[in-house]
Amino acid sequence: MALIALGLLFVVAAVLLARTTDNIIVADPPIGALVQDRTLLFSDGADGEVVISDAASSVIVRTLTAGEGSFIRGVVRSLVRTRHQQGLFAQTGFHLNLYEDGRLQLIDPLTGQVIDLVAFGPTNMAEFAGLLDQESGLPLVAGSR
């Protein structure tokens, strides 16, 4: 729990720093072709659950019970908040893309917002990597190419 709290504190500090300095840190774009992608829908379930399903097949990929998956919840909440700020309320999924260099990005097709998950370290990136079909066999790389 302490590591999760420390990670969330780091994210909040980075966002505050970017907002107060007006400097937006942009990660290098992924190198290589798109290897794998999946469009995911996130919906609220009973008792604080979040149900993650594949948009194409409607198959449930994972269910986060109350108190589980705080990093995934936080990232998706920030994307949904941006949608609401822009007046977009559609239940369109988010694209999770894996590239040849092992980079993983979560993209909101409605707002164009891209979250490069490599910026949050290998543990947090692995949370989202688990939502992909891992048939590609490519390793996920955090920060190295």
N, CA, C and O atoms as a GROMACS GRO file, in nm:
protein
  580
    1MET      N    1   0.083  -0.120   0.000
    1MET     CA    2   0.000   0.000   0.000
    1MET      C    3   0.087   0.125   0.000
    1MET      O    4   0.054   0.225  -0.064
    2ALA      N    5   0.199   0.118   0.073
    2ALA     CA    6   0.287   0.234   0.081
    2ALA      C    7   0.346   0.265  -0.056
    2ALA      O    8   0.359   0.382  -0.092
    3LEU      N    9   0.380   0.162  -0.132
    3LEU     CA   10   0.435   0.185  -0.266
    3LEU      C   11   0.330   0.246  -0.359
    3LEU      O   12   0.361   0.333  -0.440
    4ILE      N   13   0.208   0.201  -0.347
    4ILE     CA   14   0.100   0.256  -0.429
    4ILE      C   15   0.079   0.403  -0.392
    4ILE      O   16   0.065   0.488  -0.481
    5ALA      N   17   0.076   0.432  -0.264
    5ALA     CA   18   0.058   0.570  -0.219
    5ALA      C   19   0.174   0.658  -0.267
    5ALA      O   20   0.153   0.771  -0.309
    6LEU      N   21   0.295   0.605  -0.259
    6LEU     CA   22   0.412   0.680  -0.306
    6LEU      C   23   0.404   0.705  -0.456
    6LEU      O   24   0.436   0.814  -0.503
    7GLY      N   25   0.362   0.604  -0.531
    7GLY     CA   26   0.346   0.620  -0.676
    7GLY      C   27   0.242   0.724  -0.711
    7GLY      O   28   0.264   0.807  -0.800
    8LEU      N   29   0.130   0.721  -0.642
    8LEU     CA   30   0.025   0.820  -0.668
    8LEU      C   31   0.071   0.960  -0.630
    8LEU      O   32   0.038   1.057  -0.698
    9LEU      N   33   0.148   0.970  -0.521
    9LEU     CA   34   0.203   1.099  -0.480
    9LEU      C   35   0.297   1.153  -0.587
    9LEU      O   36   0.296   1.272  -0.616
   10PHE      N   37   0.378   1.065  -0.646
   10PHE     CA   38   0.468   1.106  -0.753
   10PHE      C   39   0.390   1.158  -0.874
   10PHE      O   40   0.426   1.261  -0.932
   11VAL      N   41   0.284   1.089  -0.912
   11VAL     CA   42   0.202   1.130  -1.026
   11VAL      C   43   0.140   1.268  -0.999
   11VAL      O   44   0.142   1.355  -1.086
   12VAL      N   45   0.086   1.285  -0.880
   12VAL     CA   46   0.025   1.414  -0.845
   12VAL      C   47   0.130   1.525  -0.848
   12VAL      O   48   0.104   1.634  -0.899
   13ALA      N   49   0.248   1.497  -0.795
   13ALA     CA   50   0.355   1.598  -0.795
   13ALA      C   51   0.398   1.633  -0.937
   13ALA      O   52   0.421   1.750  -0.967
   14ALA      N   53   0.408   1.534  -1.025
   14ALA     CA   54   0.447   1.559  -1.164
   14ALA      C   55   0.342   1.644  -1.236
   14ALA      O   56   0.376   1.734  -1.312
   15VAL      N   57   0.216   1.614  -1.212
   15VAL     CA   58   0.108   1.691  -1.275
   15VAL      C   59   0.108   1.834  -1.222
   15VAL      O   60   0.095   1.929  -1.300
   16LEU      N   61   0.123   1.850  -1.093
   16LEU     CA   62   0.129   1.985  -1.036
   16LEU      C   63   0.248   2.064  -1.090
   16LEU      O   64   0.235   2.182  -1.120
   17LEU      N   65   0.362   1.998  -1.102
   17LEU     CA   66   0.480   2.065  -1.156
   17LEU      C   67   0.455   2.109  -1.300
   17LEU      O   68   0.489   2.221  -1.338
   18ALA      N   69   0.398   2.021  -1.380
   18ALA     CA   70   0.370   2.055  -1.520
   18ALA      C   71   0.271   2.170  -1.530
   18ALA      O   72   0.285   2.258  -1.616
   19ARG      N   73   0.169   2.170  -1.444
   19ARG     CA   74   0.068   2.276  -1.450
   19ARG      C   75   0.123   2.410  -1.402
   19ARG      O   76   0.087   2.515  -1.456
   20THR      N   77   0.209   2.408  -1.300
   20THR     CA   78   0.259   2.534  -1.246
   20THR      C   79   0.372   2.593  -1.329
   20THR      O   80   0.394   2.714  -1.326
   21THR      N   81   0.442   2.511  -1.402
   21THR     CA   82   0.552   2.562  -1.484
   21THR      C   83   0.514   2.579  -1.630
   21THR      O   84   0.591   2.634  -1.708
   22ASP      N   85   0.397   2.532  -1.666
   22ASP     CA   86   0.351   2.534  -1.805
   22ASP      C   87   0.442   2.458  -1.899
   22ASP      O   88   0.438   2.477  -2.021
   23ASN      N   89   0.524   2.371  -1.844
   23ASN     CA   90   0.608   2.284  -1.925
   23ASN      C   91   0.544   2.148  -1.931
   23ASN      O   92   0.520   2.084  -1.828
   24ILE      N   93   0.516   2.104  -2.049
   24ILE     CA   94   0.459   1.972  -2.066
   24ILE      C   95   0.570   1.880  -2.113
   24ILE      O   96   0.635   1.905  -2.215
   25ILE      N   97   0.591   1.774  -2.038
   25ILE     CA   98   0.696   1.679  -2.072
   25ILE      C   99   0.636   1.578  -2.168
   25ILE      O  100   0.535   1.514  -2.139
   26VAL      N  101   0.699   1.565  -2.283
   26VAL     CA  102   0.650   1.475  -2.386
   26VAL      C  103   0.752   1.363  -2.403
   26VAL      O  104   0.870   1.387  -2.426
   27ALA      N  105   0.705   1.242  -2.393
   27ALA     CA  106   0.792   1.126  -2.412
   27ALA      C  107   0.822   1.109  -2.560
   27ALA      O  108   0.744   1.150  -2.646
   28ASP      N  109   0.935   1.048  -2.588
   28ASP     CA  110   0.969   1.017  -2.727
   28ASP      C  111   0.862   0.924  -2.783
   28ASP      O  112   0.810   0.838  -2.712
   29PRO      N  113   0.830   0.940  -2.911
   29PRO     CA  114   0.731   0.849  -2.970
   29PRO      C  115   0.788   0.707  -2.977
   29PRO      O  116   0.909   0.689  -2.982
   30PRO      N  117   0.700   0.608  -2.979
   30PRO     CA  118   0.747   0.470  -2.990
   30PRO      C  119   0.824   0.449  -3.119
   30PRO      O  120   0.798   0.513  -3.221
   31ILE      N  121   0.919   0.358  -3.113
   31ILE     CA  122   0.998   0.324  -3.232
   31ILE      C  123   0.945   0.192  -3.286
   31ILE      O  124   0.927   0.096  -3.210
   32GLY      N  125   0.921   0.187  -3.414
   32GLY     CA  126   0.875   0.064  -3.476
   32GLY      C  127   0.725   0.063  -3.496
   32GLY      O  128   0.653   0.156  -3.458
   33ALA      N  129   0.682  -0.044  -3.554
   33ALA     CA  130   0.542  -0.059  -3.591
   33ALA      C  131   0.456  -0.101  -3.471
   33ALA      O  132   0.506  -0.149  -3.369
   34LEU      N  133   0.329  -0.081  -3.488
   34LEU     CA  134   0.231  -0.128  -3.389
   34LEU      C  135   0.226  -0.279  -3.400
   34LEU      O  136   0.200  -0.334  -3.508
   35VAL      N  137   0.250  -0.347  -3.289
   35VAL     CA  138   0.255  -0.493  -3.287
   35VAL      C  139   0.121  -0.551  -3.244
   35VAL      O  140   0.075  -0.651  -3.298
   36GLN      N  141   0.062  -0.487  -3.146
   36GLN     CA  142  -0.063  -0.540  -3.091
   36GLN      C  143  -0.146  -0.424  -3.037
   36GLN      O  144  -0.092  -0.327  -2.982
   37ASP      N  145  -0.275  -0.435  -3.053
   37ASP     CA  146  -0.363  -0.334  -2.996
   37ASP      C  147  -0.492  -0.400  -2.951
   37ASP      O  148  -0.531  -0.506  -2.998
   38ARG      N  149  -0.557  -0.332  -2.859
   38ARG     CA  150  -0.685  -0.381  -2.809
   38ARG      C  151  -0.765  -0.260  -2.765
   38ARG      O  152  -0.712  -0.169  -2.700
   39THR      N  153  -0.892  -0.258  -2.800
   39THR     CA  154  -0.980  -0.152  -2.754
   39THR      C  155  -1.056  -0.204  -2.634
   39THR      O  156  -1.123  -0.308  -2.639
   40LEU      N  157  -1.044  -0.130  -2.524
   40LEU     CA  158  -1.100  -0.173  -2.396
   40LEU      C  159  -1.212  -0.081  -2.350
   40LEU      O  160  -1.203   0.041  -2.364
   41LEU      N  161  -1.315  -0.140  -2.296
   41LEU     CA  162  -1.424  -0.066  -2.233
   41LEU      C  163  -1.413  -0.084  -2.082
   41LEU      O  164  -1.387  -0.194  -2.034
   42PHE      N  165  -1.433   0.023  -2.009
   42PHE     CA  166  -1.430   0.020  -1.863
   42PHE      C  167  -1.569   0.059  -1.813
   42PHE      O  168  -1.621   0.164  -1.850
   43SER      N  169  -1.628  -0.025  -1.730
   43SER     CA  170  -1.760   0.006  -1.677
   43SER      C  171  -1.766  -0.027  -1.529
   43SER      O  172  -1.696  -0.116  -1.480
   44ASP      N  173  -1.850   0.047  -1.460
   44ASP     CA  174  -1.867   0.026  -1.316
   44ASP      C  175  -1.956  -0.094  -1.292
   44ASP      O  176  -2.061  -0.110  -1.353
   45GLY      N  177  -1.910  -0.179  -1.201
   45GLY     CA  178  -1.989  -0.295  -1.162
   45GLY      C  179  -2.045  -0.274  -1.023
   45GLY      O  180  -2.042  -0.164  -0.969
   46ALA      N  181  -2.096  -0.380  -0.967
   46ALA     CA  182  -2.154  -0.374  -0.832
   46ALA      C  183  -2.043  -0.365  -0.727
   46ALA      O  184  -1.933  -0.416  -0.747
   47ASP      N  185  -2.073  -0.299  -0.616
   47ASP     CA  186  -1.984  -0.293  -0.500
   47ASP      C  187  -1.845  -0.237  -0.532
   47ASP      O  188  -1.745  -0.284  -0.478
   48GLY      N  189  -1.839  -0.136  -0.618
   48GLY     CA  190  -1.711  -0.071  -0.647
   48GLY      C  191  -1.623  -0.143  -0.747
   48GLY      O  192  -1.507  -0.106  -0.764
   49GLU      N  193  -1.674  -0.243  -0.813
   49GLU     CA  194  -1.597  -0.315  -0.913
   49GLU      C  195  -1.585  -0.232  -1.041
   49GLU      O  196  -1.671  -0.150  -1.071
   50VAL      N  197  -1.477  -0.256  -1.114
   50VAL     CA  198  -1.462  -0.201  -1.248
   50VAL      C  199  -1.445  -0.320  -1.341
   50VAL      O  200  -1.354  -0.402  -1.323
   51VAL      N  201  -1.532  -0.330  -1.439
   51VAL     CA  202  -1.529  -0.439  -1.534
   51VAL      C  203  -1.461  -0.390  -1.661
   51VAL      O  204  -1.503  -0.291  -1.721
   52ILE      N  205  -1.356  -0.460  -1.700
   52ILE     CA  206  -1.280  -0.425  -1.821
   52ILE      C  207  -1.311  -0.531  -1.925
   52ILE      O  208  -1.289  -0.650  -1.902
   53SER      N  209  -1.361  -0.486  -2.041
   53SER     CA  210  -1.398  -0.582  -2.145
   53SER      C  211  -1.341  -0.540  -2.280
   53SER      O  212  -1.311  -0.423  -2.303
   54ASP      N  213  -1.327  -0.638  -2.366
   54ASP     CA  214  -1.279  -0.614  -2.502
   54ASP      C  215  -1.393  -0.554  -2.582
   54ASP      O  216  -1.502  -0.611  -2.587
   55ALA      N  217  -1.370  -0.440  -2.645
   55ALA     CA  218  -1.477  -0.371  -2.717
   55ALA      C  219  -1.526  -0.450  -2.838
   55ALA      O  220  -1.644  -0.443  -2.873
   56ALA      N  221  -1.437  -0.524  -2.902
   56ALA     CA  222  -1.475  -0.597  -3.022
   56ALA      C  223  -1.557  -0.722  -2.991
   56ALA      O  224  -1.654  -0.753  -3.060
   57SER      N  225  -1.518  -0.794  -2.887
   57SER     CA  226  -1.582  -0.923  -2.859
   57SER      C  227  -1.675  -0.921  -2.738
   57SER      O  228  -1.751  -1.016  -2.717
   58SER      N  229  -1.671  -0.815  -2.658
   58SER     CA  230  -1.747  -0.802  -2.533
   58SER      C  231  -1.704  -0.902  -2.426
   58SER      O  232  -1.772  -0.917  -2.325
   59VAL      N  233  -1.593  -0.970  -2.448
   59VAL     CA  234  -1.539  -1.064  -2.349
   59VAL      C  235  -1.480  -0.985  -2.233
   59VAL      O  236  -1.407  -0.888  -2.254
   60ILE      N  237  -1.510  -1.027  -2.111
   60ILE     CA  238  -1.453  -0.960  -1.994
   60ILE      C  239  -1.306  -1.000  -1.983
   60ILE      O  240  -1.273  -1.118  -1.974
   61VAL      N  241  -1.220  -0.899  -1.983
   61VAL     CA  242  -1.076  -0.921  -1.975
   61VAL      C  243  -1.032  -0.933  -1.830
   61VAL      O  244  -0.951  -1.018  -1.794
   62ARG      N  245  -1.088  -0.846  -1.746
   62ARG     CA  246  -1.052  -0.846  -1.604
   62ARG      C  247  -1.159  -0.769  -1.527
   62ARG      O  248  -1.221  -0.676  -1.579
   63THR      N  249  -1.179  -0.810  -1.404
   63THR     CA  250  -1.268  -0.737  -1.313
   63THR      C  251  -1.184  -0.694  -1.194
   63THR      O  252  -1.125  -0.776  -1.125
   64LEU      N  253  -1.182  -0.563  -1.170
   64LEU     CA  254  -1.109  -0.508  -1.055
   64LEU      C  255  -1.208  -0.497  -0.939
   64LEU      O  256  -1.307  -0.424  -0.948
   65THR      N  257  -1.181  -0.568  -0.832
   65THR     CA  258  -1.267  -0.558  -0.716
   65THR      C  259  -1.239  -0.427  -0.643
   65THR      O  260  -1.139  -0.360  -0.671
   66ALA      N  261  -1.325  -0.390  -0.551
   66ALA     CA  262  -1.306  -0.267  -0.475
   66ALA      C  263  -1.169  -0.269  -0.408
   66ALA      O  264  -1.132  -0.367  -0.343
   67GLY      N  265  -1.093  -0.161  -0.426
   67GLY     CA  266  -0.960  -0.151  -0.367
   67GLY      C  267  -0.849  -0.212  -0.451
   67GLY      O  268  -0.732  -0.203  -0.413
   68GLU      N  269  -0.881  -0.272  -0.562
   68GLU     CA  270  -0.782  -0.336  -0.648
   68GLU      C  271  -0.760  -0.250  -0.773
   68GLU      O  272  -0.852  -0.183  -0.819
   69GLY      N  273  -0.638  -0.253  -0.826
   69GLY     CA  274  -0.610  -0.186  -0.953
   69GLY      C  275  -0.613  -0.035  -0.946
   69GLY      O  276  -0.667   0.030  -1.036
   70SER      N  277  -0.557   0.022  -0.841
   70SER     CA  278  -0.565   0.167  -0.824
   70SER      C  279  -0.497   0.243  -0.937
   70SER      O  280  -0.543   0.351  -0.974
   71PHE      N  281  -0.388   0.189  -0.993
   71PHE     CA  282  -0.321   0.260  -1.102
   71PHE      C  283  -0.409   0.262  -1.227
   71PHE      O  284  -0.425   0.366  -1.290
   72ILE      N  285  -0.465   0.148  -1.262
   72ILE     CA  286  -0.554   0.142  -1.379
   72ILE      C  287  -0.674   0.235  -1.358
   72ILE      O  288  -0.710   0.312  -1.447
   73ARG      N  289  -0.734   0.229  -1.240
   73ARG     CA  290  -0.848   0.316  -1.210
   73ARG      C  291  -0.811   0.463  -1.225
   73ARG      O  292  -0.886   0.541  -1.285
   74GLY      N  293  -0.696   0.502  -1.170
   74GLY     CA  294  -0.654   0.642  -1.175
   74GLY      C  295  -0.631   0.692  -1.316
   74GLY      O  296  -0.672   0.803  -1.350
   75VAL      N  297  -0.565   0.611  -1.398
   75VAL     CA  298  -0.538   0.650  -1.536
   75VAL      C  299  -0.668   0.665  -1.615
   75VAL      O  300  -0.687   0.763  -1.687
   76VAL      N  301  -0.756   0.568  -1.600
   76VAL     CA  302  -0.882   0.573  -1.675
   76VAL      C  303  -0.968   0.689  -1.626
   76VAL      O  304  -1.033   0.756  -1.707
   77ARG      N  305  -0.970   0.715  -1.495
   77ARG     CA  306  -1.046   0.830  -1.443
   77ARG      C  307  -0.997   0.960  -1.503
   77ARG      O  308  -1.078   1.048  -1.535
   78SER      N  309  -0.865   0.974  -1.519
   78SER     CA  310  -0.813   1.099  -1.575
   78SER      C  311  -0.857   1.115  -1.720
   78SER      O  312  -0.888   1.227  -1.763
   79LEU      N  313  -0.861   1.006  -1.796
   79LEU     CA  314  -0.908   1.014  -1.934
   79LEU      C  315  -1.057   1.047  -1.941
   79LEU      O  316  -1.100   1.127  -2.024
   80VAL      N  317  -1.135   0.984  -1.853
   80VAL     CA  318  -1.280   1.010  -1.850
   80VAL      C  319  -1.306   1.154  -1.806
   80VAL      O  320  -1.396   1.220  -1.859
   81ARG      N  321  -1.229   1.204  -1.711
   81ARG     CA  322  -1.244   1.343  -1.666
   81ARG      C  323  -1.220   1.440  -1.782
   81ARG      O  324  -1.294   1.537  -1.798
   82THR      N  325  -1.118   1.413  -1.862
   82THR     CA  326  -1.091   1.498  -1.979
   82THR      C  327  -1.208   1.494  -2.077
   82THR      O  328  -1.245   1.596  -2.134
   83ARG      N  329  -1.265   1.377  -2.097
   83ARG     CA  330  -1.382   1.366  -2.184
   83ARG      C  331  -1.497   1.453  -2.133
   83ARG      O  332  -1.560   1.526  -2.209
   84HIS      N  333  -1.523   1.444  -2.005
   84HIS     CA  334  -1.634   1.521  -1.947
   84HIS      C  335  -1.607   1.670  -1.956
   84HIS      O  336  -1.699   1.748  -1.981
   85GLN      N  337  -1.483   1.712  -1.937
   85GLN     CA  338  -1.448   1.854  -1.949
   85GLN      C  339  -1.471   1.904  -2.090
   85GLN      O  340  -1.502   2.022  -2.110
   86GLN      N  341  -1.457   1.816  -2.189
   86GLN     CA  342  -1.478   1.854  -2.329
   86GLN      C  343  -1.620   1.826  -2.375
   86GLN      O  344  -1.651   1.842  -2.493
   87GLY      N  345  -1.707   1.784  -2.283
   87GLY     CA  346  -1.846   1.759  -2.318
   87GLY      C  347  -1.869   1.631  -2.395
   87GLY      O  348  -1.969   1.618  -2.465
   88LEU      N  349  -1.777   1.536  -2.383
   88LEU     CA  350  -1.788   1.408  -2.453
   88LEU      C  351  -1.831   1.302  -2.353
   88LEU      O  352  -1.759   1.274  -2.256
   89PHE      N  353  -1.946   1.242  -2.375
   89PHE     CA  354  -1.999   1.146  -2.280
   89PHE      C  355  -2.022   1.008  -2.343
   89PHE      O  356  -2.090   0.924  -2.285
   90ALA      N  357  -1.965   0.986  -2.461
   90ALA     CA  358  -1.984   0.858  -2.530
   90ALA      C  359  -1.911   0.746  -2.457
   90ALA      O  360  -1.808   0.769  -2.394
   91GLN      N  361  -1.964   0.628  -2.466
   91GLN     CA  362  -1.903   0.510  -2.404
   91GLN      C  363  -1.807   0.441  -2.502
   91GLN      O  364  -1.811   0.319  -2.518
   92THR      N  365  -1.722   0.519  -2.566
   92THR     CA  366  -1.624   0.467  -2.660
   92THR      C  367  -1.506   0.412  -2.581
   92THR      O  368  -1.466   0.470  -2.480
   93GLY      N  369  -1.449   0.302  -2.628
   93GLY     CA  370  -1.336   0.241  -2.560
   93GLY      C  371  -1.206   0.318  -2.576
   93GLY      O  372  -1.198   0.415  -2.652
   94PHE      N  373  -1.107   0.273  -2.504
   94PHE     CA  374  -0.972   0.329  -2.510
   94PHE      C  375  -0.882   0.227  -2.578
   94PHE      O  376  -0.896   0.107  -2.557
   95HIS      N  377  -0.789   0.276  -2.662
   95HIS     CA  378  -0.698   0.188  -2.734
   95HIS      C  379  -0.572   0.165  -2.651
   95HIS      O  380  -0.510   0.260  -2.604
   96LEU      N  381  -0.536   0.040  -2.633
   96LEU     CA  382  -0.412   0.002  -2.566
   96LEU      C  383  -0.321  -0.054  -2.675
   96LEU      O  384  -0.350  -0.158  -2.734
   97ASN      N  385  -0.210   0.016  -2.700
   97ASN     CA  386  -0.122  -0.019  -2.811
   97ASN      C  387   0.017  -0.060  -2.764
   97ASN      O  388   0.077   0.007  -2.679
   98LEU      N  389   0.067  -0.171  -2.818
   98LEU     CA  390   0.201  -0.219  -2.792
   98LEU      C  391   0.282  -0.204  -2.921
   98LEU      O  392   0.238  -0.246  -3.028
   99TYR      N  393   0.402  -0.146  -2.910
   99TYR     CA  394   0.487  -0.122  -3.025
   99TYR      C  395   0.609  -0.214  -3.022
   99TYR      O  396   0.638  -0.276  -2.920
  100GLU      N  397   0.679  -0.222  -3.135
  100GLU     CA  398   0.794  -0.310  -3.149
  100GLU      C  399   0.901  -0.287  -3.042
  100GLU      O  400   0.967  -0.382  -3.000
  101ASP      N  401   0.918  -0.164  -3.000
  101ASP     CA  402   1.022  -0.135  -2.900
  101ASP      C  403   0.976  -0.165  -2.758
  101ASP      O  404   1.049  -0.136  -2.662
  102GLY      N  405   0.858  -0.223  -2.742
  102GLY     CA  406   0.808  -0.260  -2.610
  102GLY      C  407   0.731  -0.150  -2.540
  102GLY      O  408   0.686  -0.168  -2.426
  103ARG      N  409   0.715  -0.034  -2.606
  103ARG     CA  410   0.640   0.076  -2.546
  103ARG      C  411   0.491   0.045  -2.549
  103ARG      O  412   0.441  -0.020  -2.641
  104LEU      N  413   0.422   0.092  -2.446
  104LEU     CA  414   0.280   0.067  -2.430
  104LEU      C  415   0.210   0.201  -2.409
  104LEU      O  416   0.250   0.279  -2.322
  105GLN      N  417   0.107   0.228  -2.489
  105GLN     CA  418   0.033   0.354  -2.478
  105GLN      C  419  -0.115   0.327  -2.466
  105GLN      O  420  -0.169   0.234  -2.527
  106LEU      N  421  -0.181   0.411  -2.385
  106LEU     CA  422  -0.326   0.410  -2.374
  106LEU      C  423  -0.375   0.538  -2.442
  106LEU      O  424  -0.332   0.647  -2.405
  107ILE      N  425  -0.463   0.523  -2.540
  107ILE     CA  426  -0.506   0.636  -2.623
  107ILE      C  427  -0.657   0.650  -2.617
  107ILE      O  428  -0.731   0.553  -2.629
  108ASP      N  429  -0.701   0.775  -2.597
  108ASP     CA  430  -0.843   0.806  -2.601
  108ASP      C  431  -0.875   0.856  -2.742
  108ASP      O  432  -0.831   0.965  -2.779
  109PRO      N  433  -0.949   0.780  -2.822
  109PRO     CA  434  -0.978   0.822  -2.959
  109PRO      C  435  -1.070   0.944  -2.968
  109PRO      O  436  -1.073   1.011  -3.071
  110LEU      N  437  -1.144   0.973  -2.862
  110LEU     CA  438  -1.234   1.089  -2.865
  110LEU      C  439  -1.160   1.220  -2.842
  110LEU      O  440  -1.189   1.320  -2.908
  111THR      N  441  -1.065   1.221  -2.749
  111THR     CA  442  -0.994   1.345  -2.716
  111THR      C  443  -0.857   1.353  -2.780
  111THR      O  444  -0.799   1.461  -2.790
  112GLY      N  445  -0.804   1.239  -2.825
  112GLY     CA  446  -0.670   1.236  -2.880
  112GLY      C  447  -0.562   1.229  -2.773
  112GLY      O  448  -0.443   1.232  -2.805
  113GLN      N  449  -0.601   1.220  -2.647
  113GLN     CA  450  -0.505   1.215  -2.538
  113GLN      C  451  -0.433   1.081  -2.539
  113GLN      O  452  -0.494   0.975  -2.555
  114VAL      N  453  -0.300   1.087  -2.522
  114VAL     CA  454  -0.216   0.967  -2.521
  114VAL      C  455  -0.143   0.960  -2.388
  114VAL      O  456  -0.080   1.058  -2.347
  115ILE      N  457  -0.150   0.847  -2.322
  115ILE     CA  458  -0.075   0.827  -2.199
  115ILE      C  459   0.030   0.721  -2.229
  115ILE      O  460  -0.002   0.605  -2.257
  116ASP      N  461   0.157   0.763  -2.222
  116ASP     CA  462   0.267   0.672  -2.246
  116ASP      C  463   0.298   0.603  -2.114
  116ASP      O  464   0.355   0.664  -2.024
  117LEU      N  465   0.261   0.479  -2.104
  117LEU     CA  466   0.268   0.407  -1.977
  117LEU      C  467   0.410   0.378  -1.932
  117LEU      O  468   0.432   0.342  -1.816
  118VAL      N  469   0.507   0.391  -2.021
  118VAL     CA  470   0.648   0.371  -1.984
  118VAL      C  471   0.690   0.473  -1.878
  118VAL      O  472   0.782   0.447  -1.800
  119ALA      N  473   0.625   0.587  -1.874
  119ALA     CA  474   0.660   0.693  -1.780
  119ALA      C  475   0.630   0.655  -1.635
  119ALA      O  476   0.678   0.720  -1.543
  120PHE      N  477   0.550   0.552  -1.614
  120PHE     CA  478   0.508   0.516  -1.479
  120PHE      C  479   0.581   0.394  -1.424
  120PHE      O  480   0.546   0.343  -1.317
  121GLY      N  481   0.682   0.347  -1.496
  121GLY     CA  482   0.763   0.236  -1.448
  121GLY      C  483   0.710   0.100  -1.486
  121GLY      O  484   0.594   0.085  -1.526
  122PRO      N  485   0.796  -0.001  -1.472
  122PRO     CA  486   0.760  -0.135  -1.519
  122PRO      C  487   0.645  -0.200  -1.443
  122PRO      O  488   0.567  -0.275  -1.502
  123THR      N  489   0.633  -0.174  -1.315
  123THR     CA  490   0.526  -0.237  -1.238
  123THR      C  491   0.389  -0.187  -1.282
  123THR      O  492   0.297  -0.265  -1.305
  124ASN      N  493   0.376  -0.054  -1.294
  124ASN     CA  494   0.249   0.003  -1.338
  124ASN      C  495   0.220  -0.030  -1.484
  124ASN      O  496   0.105  -0.054  -1.522
  125MET      N  497   0.325  -0.031  -1.567
  125MET     CA  498   0.306  -0.066  -1.707
  125MET      C  499   0.258  -0.210  -1.720
  125MET      O  500   0.176  -0.241  -1.807
  126ALA      N  501   0.307  -0.297  -1.634
  126ALA     CA  502   0.266  -0.437  -1.638
  126ALA      C  503   0.118  -0.455  -1.606
  126ALA      O  504   0.055  -0.549  -1.653
  127GLU      N  505   0.062  -0.365  -1.525
  127GLU     CA  506  -0.081  -0.371  -1.495
  127GLU      C  507  -0.163  -0.361  -1.624
  127GLU      O  508  -0.259  -0.436  -1.644
  128PHE      N  509  -0.124  -0.268  -1.712
  128PHE     CA  510  -0.195  -0.254  -1.839
  128PHE      C  511  -0.155  -0.362  -1.938
  128PHE      O  512  -0.238  -0.408  -2.017
  129ALA      N  513  -0.029  -0.405  -1.936
  129ALA     CA  514   0.016  -0.510  -2.027
  129ALA      C  515  -0.065  -0.638  -2.007
  129ALA      O  516  -0.089  -0.712  -2.102
  130GLY      N  517  -0.106  -0.662  -1.884
  130GLY     CA  518  -0.188  -0.780  -1.855
  130GLY      C  519  -0.324  -0.776  -1.921
  130GLY      O  520  -0.394  -0.878  -1.925
  131LEU      N  521  -0.364  -0.660  -1.973
  131LEU     CA  522  -0.493  -0.648  -2.040
  131LEU      C  523  -0.484  -0.681  -2.189
  131LEU      O  524  -0.587  -0.692  -2.257
  132LEU      N  525  -0.362  -0.696  -2.239
  132LEU     CA  526  -0.342  -0.734  -2.379
  132LEU      C  527  -0.343  -0.885  -2.392
  132LEU      O  528  -0.318  -0.957  -2.295
  133ASP      N  529  -0.371  -0.932  -2.513
  133ASP     CA  530  -0.347  -1.073  -2.544
  133ASP      C  531  -0.197  -1.083  -2.564
  133ASP      O  532  -0.143  -1.018  -2.654
  134GLN      N  533  -0.128  -1.160  -2.485
  134GLN     CA  534   0.018  -1.166  -2.493
  134GLN      C  535   0.067  -1.271  -2.592
  134GLN      O  536   0.162  -1.344  -2.563
  135GLU      N  537   0.004  -1.277  -2.708
  135GLU     CA  538   0.046  -1.374  -2.808
  135GLU      C  539   0.165  -1.325  -2.890
  135GLU      O  540   0.227  -1.404  -2.961
  136SER      N  541   0.198  -1.194  -2.880
  136SER     CA  542   0.307  -1.141  -2.962
  136SER      C  543   0.443  -1.191  -2.917
  136SER      O  544   0.534  -1.204  -2.998
  137GLY      N  545   0.458  -1.220  -2.787
  137GLY     CA  546   0.584  -1.268  -2.736
  137GLY      C  547   0.689  -1.161  -2.721
  137GLY      O  548   0.802  -1.191  -2.681
  138LEU      N  549   0.658  -1.036  -2.750
  138LEU     CA  550   0.754  -0.928  -2.736
  138LEU      C  551   0.762  -0.885  -2.591
  138LEU      O  552   0.660  -0.873  -2.524
  139PRO      N  553   0.883  -0.860  -2.542
  139PRO     CA  554   0.895  -0.812  -2.404
  139PRO      C  555   0.854  -0.666  -2.395
  139PRO      O  556   0.874  -0.589  -2.489
  140LEU      N  557   0.796  -0.629  -2.284
  140LEU     CA  558   0.764  -0.489  -2.259
  140LEU      C  559   0.886  -0.426  -2.196
  140LEU      O  560   0.943  -0.480  -2.101
  141VAL      N  561   0.926  -0.312  -2.248
  141VAL     CA  562   1.046  -0.246  -2.202
  141VAL      C  563   1.009  -0.112  -2.142
  141VAL      O  564   0.941  -0.032  -2.207
  142ALA      N  565   1.053  -0.086  -2.021
  142ALA     CA  566   1.027   0.042  -1.955
  142ALA      C  567   1.148   0.131  -1.969
  142ALA      O  568   1.249   0.110  -1.901
  143GLY      N  569   1.139   0.229  -2.055
  143GLY     CA  570   1.240   0.332  -2.065
  143GLY      C  571   1.362   0.297  -2.148
  143GLY      O  572   1.444   0.386  -2.172
  144SER      N  573   1.380   0.176  -2.194
  144SER     CA  574   1.496   0.144  -2.276
  144SER      C  575   1.452   0.096  -2.411
  144SER      O  576   1.342   0.043  -2.427
  145ARG      N  577   1.538   0.115  -2.507
  145ARG     CA  578   1.508   0.074  -2.645
  145ARG      C  579   1.621  -0.005  -2.701
  145ARG      O  580   1.615  -0.049  -2.816
   0.00000   0.00000   0.00000
